[in-house]
Structure formats: C-alpha cells, structure tokens
Amino acid sequence: MDAMRQGADALFILLGAVMVLAMHAGFAFLELGTVRKKNQVNALVKILVDFAVSTIAYFFVGYTVAYGVSFFTGAEALAAKNGYELVKFFFLLTFAAAIPAIVSGGIAERARFGPQLIATAVLVGLVYPLFEGVAWNQRFGIQAWIQGLAGAEFHDFAGSVVVHAVGGWIGLAAVLLLGARRGRYRKDGEGNVRTSAHPPSSIPFLALGAWILVVGWFGFNVMSAQTLDKASGLVAVNSLMAMVGGTLVAVLLGRNDPGFAHNGPLAGLVAVCAGSDVMHPAGALVVGGVAGAIFVAMFTLTQNRWKIDDVLGVWPLHGLCGAWGGIACGVFGQQAFGGLGGVAFGAQLIGTLIGVAWAFGAGLAVYGVLKLAVGLRLSAEEEFDGADLSIHRIGATPEREAAW
C-alpha cells in the first residue's frame, strides 16, 4: 500500500511539473507576441536557454540552499519513494525557473544575452532559494519570528509572493538599471517627453501565450499540494474564479484592449496563488478582480506617466499583483470573510514586505554588479537591427550572414 501511495504521489507531482513546464512556452509566446517582430527570435531562444541554465543552477546549488537536500548521497537515496524527491525537485525547479522568465519580459528588446544568463544563474541558484527556504522550509527562523509577532506564519500556498512578487520586483530593478528602449520616449521641440508606442507584433501569439499560462496554472496551484492526499478542489475553483474576475475587470477598465484582456486572467491567477487553499470562491473572485484593476491602472501609469519601459508589464502583473495576493490572503482567508482561517493579516503583510524588499534589493545588487562589470545594454546598432546579434546568428547560413 505504501509503495502504491508513493507511486501515486510521484505521478501526481510529475504531472504538475509537466504542466508548469508547459507554462514556460506560455511565457515565450506572451513575450513573442508583445515584442516587435525583429526581436521574436530572441524572445524564443532566451526563454529556452534561461530554463536550461536555471535547471543546472537549481540542481547543483539552489535546491540545497532552499531545502538542504543534496542529490549526491548515493543511488539508494535517489530511488527512494519511487524517486519522489527527484520529481519534487523537477516540480519546484519549474517554479524557480519562472523568475528569469518573468524578468525576461520586462527587459525585452535591449538586454544582452550573456549577462542575462549570468543573472539567471545567480537568481535561481541563490537569490530565489534563500527566500523560498524562508517561506516554505522554515529556514533562518523567520517564520517562527513572524508567528510570535503576528499569531500565525506567513502563508503562501502556491507562490504569489515567493515566485511572482519576487520575480516582478527583481524585474523592476533590472528595468530601471537598463533604461528605456531607444525611441520609446522622445523629446519634442519644446523639450517635453512624448511616449512613442511600440505596439505588439502579434495579438494571436500574445493570446496563445496567455492561454497556455492559464491552463498550466491549474497545475501550478493545485499540484502545490505536492502529495495526492492533500490535493484540494477548492484550489482549482478559487483559481478559476480569480481568473475570470481578473479577466472581466481588465476588459472593463482596459476598454476591450486585447493586451489587457489577456493579461487580466494572469493578474487574477498571480494574486490568488497565496490563499487559493483557504479562501472562499467569492473571495477569490474579488481578489482576482482587484488584481485585474491593479494591472490595468499600474501598467498605464508606469508606461505613460513614470516612463518606466517595462515591456510586458512584469512589475504590475507579477510584482504588484503578487504582493496584493500575499496581503489579500490575510483578509479573504479569514473565517469572517468566508475563508478557512489559520492566517493573519499582520503575518501576510510582514512576509510580503520581506519578500519585496529582498527581491528588489537583490535585483539591484545582481544587475548593478553586472552593469558595472560587463554591461547590460545592447549597443545602438544591435538594438536597432534586432537585439542581440549573437542570438540571431544561431544556425545562420552564409546567405543570412550577408543579409545581417
């Protein structure tokens, strides 16, 4: 019976890993459809290679940092529990690899390929696992401190803060250090800065990416239970309700703009991750709707008023909606709002602020050092011709070389 249960758990979490792995195709197509046509090749290659680098960094360093587990302890340990620990690593790797995938959307069209791969290795091998270990593995006694202070531990069931807010705030740091794309903001004859729109190259590809992410998200959230006996249909229904809440509000406030329409469900899903196991479905609907509003309002504000060239809006979508989800769990997860209880607003606020501060500070440090040491930004020629030429020349023929 134990062998059967262990096999079922291994299969359960393996299916979750595959579904979240598929979400990386969603990241790729979302970026592919949003960037200009000349940069589409870069978007596809960057997401794939980032995932490969993430796998190496997390296997050899990151997983041990977060959970204290090493895979260099002999064949018997590797095969234990039907290889469950290995499959668990695979599942959690797909979460870790979402960090550079999130950042990629913000820095698109002007970041150099090599430095971004170095950043990926550091972020996935060290920066992300340190906070992951705090939130999900009781590392450094911070959860015990939060519980003593607020009466409950910081709760983040599927990563509103651990994955999304961390990725989004790292992305903001990278975007600020890189600066805007050339030609994005221009000065007129009177010295006033004018916004020059770079419209999406393909709404169908953008929509495809959003749909792939939406479908995979049910593996992201439901399989965060990690064992079959802990799986909950409540998580699935709450994810559904937050998704539709985010969609409808984004369509309404975004005046039917297809970019807002397809990012609205993602905003809702980002926000519901933290409390999807404790909220009432009506509460999840509200949380998703507020997230949709946050994305539309803040994307517009950052792009047009603050002149922050965050290409896919990763800071509003992941950074702000993720932080909202972490805090909202402490409200809508309480029994007074129809939730299951066991959460505290103070704990959620403290945990979220720690995650945001760590991510933004670490992002500034990692990308700041790279900027000083090797440079982050493409040359004017490379940016004009189609981003990093080294990517475009993968598999190049002599005829293509001549054209480039």
VMD Tcl script that draws the C-alpha trace (Angstrom):
set ca {
  {0.00 0.00 0.00}
  {2.84 2.41 0.86}
  {4.53 1.69 -2.48}
  {1.28 2.39 -4.31}
  {0.77 5.67 -2.44}
  {4.35 6.73 -3.08}
  {3.97 5.94 -6.76}
  {0.74 7.91 -6.91}
  {2.40 10.89 -5.23}
  {5.33 10.73 -7.64}
  {2.95 10.66 -10.61}
  {0.83 13.48 -9.16}
  {3.74 15.86 -8.72}
  {5.26 14.79 -12.06}
  {2.05 15.83 -13.82}
  {2.26 19.15 -12.01}
  {5.88 19.60 -13.10}
  {4.95 18.93 -16.73}
  {2.06 21.41 -16.58}
  {4.25 24.15 -15.12}
  {7.00 23.31 -17.62}
  {4.42 23.95 -20.34}
  {3.81 27.38 -18.81}
  {7.29 28.36 -19.96}
  {6.01 28.03 -23.51}
  {3.33 30.48 -22.41}
  {5.97 32.92 -21.16}
  {7.75 32.58 -24.50}
  {4.69 33.19 -26.67}
  {3.44 36.03 -24.47}
  {6.78 37.77 -24.96}
  {6.93 36.76 -28.62}
  {3.57 38.39 -29.32}
  {4.35 41.54 -27.35}
  {7.81 42.46 -28.64}
  {8.44 43.85 -32.10}
  {8.83 41.36 -34.94}
  {12.57 41.87 -35.26}
  {13.03 40.60 -31.69}
  {10.86 37.49 -31.83}
  {13.79 35.11 -32.34}
  {15.47 36.49 -29.24}
  {12.37 36.01 -27.11}
  {12.07 32.34 -28.04}
  {15.74 31.48 -27.58}
  {16.09 33.46 -24.35}
  {13.27 31.66 -22.51}
  {14.54 28.22 -23.53}
  {18.18 28.85 -22.63}
  {17.19 30.57 -19.37}
  {15.33 27.40 -18.41}
  {18.38 25.26 -19.15}
  {20.66 27.48 -17.05}
  {18.03 27.52 -14.28}
  {17.99 23.72 -14.19}
  {21.75 23.49 -13.69}
  {21.82 26.26 -11.07}
  {18.90 24.85 -9.08}
  {20.08 21.22 -9.24}
  {23.61 21.88 -8.07}
  {23.03 24.84 -5.73}
  {19.52 26.28 -5.36}
  {17.58 23.23 -4.18}
  {20.18 22.58 -1.49}
  {20.06 26.23 -0.36}
  {16.26 26.11 0.00}
  {15.73 22.61 1.39}
  {19.10 21.25 2.49}
  {18.72 18.29 0.13}
  {21.65 17.08 -1.96}
  {21.42 14.52 -4.74}
  {24.98 13.30 -4.21}
  {24.19 10.81 -1.46}
  {24.09 7.51 -3.37}
  {21.80 5.59 -5.69}
  {19.55 4.25 -2.93}
  {18.55 7.72 -1.83}
  {17.80 8.72 -5.42}
  {15.43 5.80 -5.92}
  {13.66 6.15 -2.57}
  {9.88 6.63 -2.60}
  {9.70 5.85 -6.32}
  {12.04 8.77 -6.99}
  {9.61 11.19 -5.38}
  {12.32 13.57 -4.15}
  {13.73 13.84 -7.66}
  {10.33 14.59 -9.15}
  {9.69 17.10 -6.36}
  {12.92 18.82 -7.39}
  {11.64 18.91 -11.00}
  {8.35 20.47 -9.87}
  {10.00 23.13 -7.72}
  {12.57 23.82 -10.43}
  {9.77 24.90 -12.76}
  {8.78 27.47 -10.14}
  {12.36 28.69 -9.72}
  {12.83 28.99 -13.48}
  {9.80 31.29 -13.62}
  {11.94 34.03 -12.01}
  {14.16 34.67 -15.08}
  {11.15 34.05 -17.35}
  {9.31 36.86 -15.56}
  {12.33 39.19 -15.66}
  {12.80 38.43 -19.36}
  {9.51 40.10 -20.24}
  {10.46 43.34 -18.53}
  {13.94 43.70 -20.04}
  {12.99 42.55 -23.54}
  {14.41 44.16 -26.67}
  {17.50 45.79 -25.17}
  {19.25 43.41 -22.74}
  {22.38 41.47 -23.68}
  {22.05 37.71 -23.80}
  {25.24 36.69 -21.92}
  {24.82 38.93 -18.85}
  {21.20 37.83 -18.53}
  {22.32 34.17 -18.37}
  {24.78 35.06 -15.60}
  {21.96 36.83 -13.74}
  {19.73 33.77 -14.21}
  {22.33 31.50 -12.60}
  {22.71 33.79 -9.57}
  {18.98 34.42 -9.16}
  {17.96 30.76 -9.41}
  {20.97 29.39 -7.57}
  {20.98 31.80 -4.64}
  {18.58 34.77 -4.52}
  {15.28 32.96 -5.06}
  {16.11 29.83 -2.97}
  {17.01 31.91 0.07}
  {13.52 33.39 0.27}
  {11.93 30.12 -0.87}
  {13.61 28.38 2.07}
  {12.33 31.06 4.46}
  {8.71 30.82 3.27}
  {8.40 27.10 2.54}
  {11.06 25.38 4.65}
  {11.32 27.30 7.93}
  {14.86 28.50 7.17}
  {16.62 31.03 9.44}
  {13.77 31.07 11.99}
  {11.93 33.90 10.23}
  {8.61 32.09 10.09}
  {8.80 31.42 13.84}
  {9.54 35.11 14.41}
  {6.54 36.15 12.27}
  {4.31 33.70 14.15}
  {5.43 35.06 17.51}
  {4.79 38.59 16.32}
  {1.50 38.17 14.42}
  {-0.01 34.93 15.73}
  {0.41 32.94 12.50}
  {3.09 32.09 10.00}
  {3.34 33.77 6.61}
  {1.14 31.71 4.27}
  {1.87 31.45 0.56}
  {0.38 28.24 -0.76}
  {1.47 28.50 -4.41}
  {3.78 31.47 -4.62}
  {2.03 34.82 -5.04}
  {4.97 36.34 -3.18}
  {7.63 33.60 -3.28}
  {7.54 33.33 -7.08}
  {5.58 36.21 -8.61}
  {6.29 39.19 -6.36}
  {9.94 38.16 -6.11}
  {10.23 37.84 -9.89}
  {8.36 41.09 -10.52}
  {10.41 43.20 -8.10}
  {13.68 41.77 -9.41}
  {12.37 42.64 -12.87}
  {11.68 46.24 -11.81}
  {15.27 46.60 -10.60}
  {16.60 45.27 -13.90}
  {14.32 47.54 -15.96}
  {15.37 50.64 -14.01}
  {19.06 49.85 -14.43}
  {18.69 49.14 -18.15}
  {16.65 52.19 -19.05}
  {14.02 52.50 -21.76}
  {14.31 51.16 -25.29}
  {15.76 53.63 -27.75}
  {12.98 55.71 -29.27}
  {10.42 54.67 -26.64}
  {10.26 58.16 -25.15}
  {11.18 61.15 -27.29}
  {11.56 64.85 -26.62}
  {9.57 67.24 -28.78}
  {10.75 70.64 -29.94}
  {9.87 72.19 -26.59}
  {11.78 69.58 -24.58}
  {8.69 67.69 -23.40}
  {8.96 63.90 -23.25}
  {6.47 62.15 -25.52}
  {5.58 58.47 -25.45}
  {6.30 56.62 -28.68}
  {4.24 53.42 -28.75}
  {5.81 50.08 -29.70}
  {2.67 48.03 -30.43}
  {2.62 44.22 -30.02}
  {3.80 42.34 -33.08}
  {1.18 39.58 -32.84}
  {-2.02 39.59 -30.80}
  {-2.67 35.90 -31.72}
  {0.73 34.85 -30.29}
  {0.14 37.02 -27.21}
  {-3.26 35.37 -26.72}
  {-1.77 31.90 -27.23}
  {0.84 32.59 -24.58}
  {-1.83 33.78 -22.14}
  {-3.97 30.68 -22.73}
  {-1.02 28.32 -22.24}
  {-0.23 30.05 -18.96}
  {-3.86 29.92 -17.81}
  {-4.16 26.18 -18.44}
  {-0.79 25.38 -16.87}
  {-1.66 27.48 -13.83}
  {-4.06 24.84 -12.58}
  {-1.06 22.55 -12.26}
  {0.91 25.39 -10.69}
  {-1.72 25.88 -7.99}
  {-3.41 22.52 -7.46}
  {-0.21 20.46 -7.55}
  {1.41 22.78 -5.00}
  {-0.17 20.37 -2.50}
  {2.74 18.09 -3.58}
  {1.03 14.87 -2.45}
  {-2.20 13.35 -3.68}
  {-3.88 13.16 -0.27}
  {-3.52 16.95 0.16}
  {-4.94 17.88 -3.25}
  {-7.94 20.19 -2.98}
  {-10.69 21.02 -5.42}
  {-11.09 24.31 -3.56}
  {-7.74 25.43 -5.00}
  {-8.94 24.68 -8.54}
  {-12.24 26.53 -8.16}
  {-10.59 29.51 -6.48}
  {-8.08 29.68 -9.33}
  {-10.96 29.64 -11.80}
  {-12.85 32.41 -10.01}
  {-9.79 34.65 -9.69}
  {-9.02 34.13 -13.36}
  {-12.46 35.23 -14.53}
  {-12.52 38.12 -12.04}
  {-9.23 39.42 -13.40}
  {-10.43 38.98 -16.98}
  {-13.70 40.87 -16.61}
  {-12.27 43.80 -14.68}
  {-9.31 44.16 -17.06}
  {-11.61 44.12 -20.09}
  {-13.88 46.72 -18.49}
  {-11.14 49.09 -17.32}
  {-8.97 48.44 -20.35}
  {-11.81 49.29 -22.72}
  {-11.65 45.95 -24.54}
  {-7.94 46.29 -25.32}
  {-6.75 42.74 -26.21}
  {-3.48 43.17 -24.33}
  {-5.32 43.98 -21.12}
  {-7.92 41.30 -21.80}
  {-5.30 38.56 -21.99}
  {-3.20 39.80 -19.07}
  {-6.26 40.20 -16.83}
  {-6.66 36.47 -16.16}
  {-2.93 36.21 -15.43}
  {-3.20 39.04 -12.89}
  {-6.03 37.22 -11.14}
  {-4.13 33.94 -11.07}
  {-0.98 35.60 -9.74}
  {-2.95 37.12 -6.87}
  {-4.87 34.01 -5.85}
  {-1.84 31.72 -5.55}
  {-1.11 32.60 -1.92}
  {-4.57 31.98 -0.49}
  {-6.12 29.61 -3.02}
  {-6.27 26.86 -0.40}
  {-8.03 28.93 2.28}
  {-10.30 31.45 0.52}
  {-13.98 31.19 -0.32}
  {-14.57 31.22 -4.11}
  {-16.41 34.56 -3.80}
  {-13.37 35.98 -2.05}
  {-11.13 34.63 -4.81}
  {-13.34 36.39 -7.36}
  {-12.82 39.70 -5.57}
  {-9.07 39.15 -5.22}
  {-8.79 38.39 -8.94}
  {-10.91 41.40 -9.88}
  {-8.79 43.77 -7.80}
  {-5.66 42.29 -9.40}
  {-7.08 42.98 -12.86}
  {-7.65 46.61 -11.87}
  {-4.16 46.89 -10.41}
  {-2.61 45.65 -13.63}
  {-4.51 47.98 -15.96}
  {-4.01 51.06 -13.78}
  {-0.36 50.48 -12.94}
  {0.70 49.32 -16.40}
  {-0.74 52.53 -17.84}
  {0.83 54.66 -15.12}
  {4.31 53.13 -15.33}
  {4.45 53.25 -19.12}
  {2.95 56.68 -19.77}
  {3.37 58.79 -16.64}
  {6.51 57.39 -14.99}
  {8.24 56.46 -18.28}
  {9.30 53.03 -16.99}
  {9.73 50.84 -20.08}
  {8.62 47.51 -18.63}
  {7.79 45.81 -21.93}
  {5.35 43.13 -20.73}
  {4.37 44.93 -17.53}
  {6.01 42.33 -15.29}
  {6.21 44.66 -12.29}
  {2.47 45.48 -12.28}
  {1.48 41.93 -13.21}
  {3.78 39.88 -11.02}
  {5.34 42.33 -8.60}
  {2.25 44.29 -7.55}
  {-0.45 41.66 -8.11}
  {1.75 39.11 -6.32}
  {2.18 41.43 -3.34}
  {-1.58 42.11 -3.35}
  {-2.22 38.36 -3.32}
  {0.08 37.81 -0.36}
  {-1.68 40.52 1.67}
  {-5.18 39.57 0.43}
  {-4.66 36.05 1.76}
  {-4.60 37.55 5.24}
  {-8.01 39.13 4.64}
  {-10.06 36.77 2.49}
  {-8.56 33.66 4.08}
  {-10.10 34.55 7.44}
  {-13.35 32.97 8.57}
  {-15.02 36.38 8.83}
  {-14.73 36.62 5.03}
  {-15.79 33.05 4.36}
  {-12.30 31.56 4.40}
  {-10.97 28.57 6.31}
  {-8.90 30.62 8.78}
  {-5.43 29.93 10.08}
  {-3.98 33.10 8.55}
  {-3.31 36.57 9.96}
  {-3.23 39.90 8.18}
  {-0.14 41.03 10.08}
  {1.79 37.90 9.16}
  {0.88 38.29 5.50}
  {1.89 41.93 5.46}
  {5.24 41.25 7.14}
  {6.06 38.26 4.93}
  {5.12 40.14 1.78}
  {7.23 43.16 2.72}
  {10.21 40.93 3.46}
  {9.85 39.23 0.08}
  {9.51 42.52 -1.80}
  {12.46 44.16 -0.03}
  {14.67 41.12 -0.55}
  {13.79 40.81 -4.22}
  {14.22 44.48 -5.10}
  {17.45 44.82 -3.15}
  {18.92 41.62 -4.58}
  {17.81 42.62 -8.08}
  {19.59 45.95 -7.78}
  {22.72 44.18 -6.48}
  {22.85 41.45 -9.15}
  {22.06 43.64 -12.13}
  {24.03 46.58 -10.73}
  {27.21 44.49 -10.46}
  {26.69 43.09 -13.95}
  {26.13 46.58 -15.33}
  {29.43 47.77 -13.88}
  {31.39 44.62 -14.69}
  {30.27 43.59 -18.18}
  {27.38 45.87 -19.17}
  {23.72 45.02 -19.55}
  {22.67 47.04 -22.54}
  {22.87 46.26 -26.25}
  {24.67 48.69 -28.49}
  {22.58 51.09 -30.56}
  {23.34 49.04 -33.69}
  {22.31 45.76 -32.08}
  {19.13 47.21 -30.67}
  {18.18 48.78 -33.98}
  {18.97 45.66 -36.03}
  {17.06 43.22 -33.85}
  {18.53 42.90 -30.39}
  {21.45 40.59 -29.59}
  {23.02 39.61 -32.93}
  {24.68 36.58 -31.35}
  {21.23 35.02 -30.94}
  {20.16 35.81 -34.47}
  {23.24 34.07 -35.82}
  {22.42 30.73 -34.22}
  {22.13 28.35 -37.16}
  {22.96 31.11 -39.65}
  {23.72 30.34 -43.28}
  {26.19 32.38 -45.38}
  {23.25 33.97 -47.14}
  {21.72 35.05 -43.85}
  {25.09 36.34 -42.62}
  {25.30 38.52 -45.70}
  {21.80 39.83 -45.10}
  {22.62 40.67 -41.48}
}
mol new
graphics top color blue
foreach p $ca { graphics top sphere $p radius 0.5 }
foreach p [lrange $ca 0 end-1] q [lrange $ca 1 end] { graphics top cylinder $p $q radius 0.2 }
display resetview
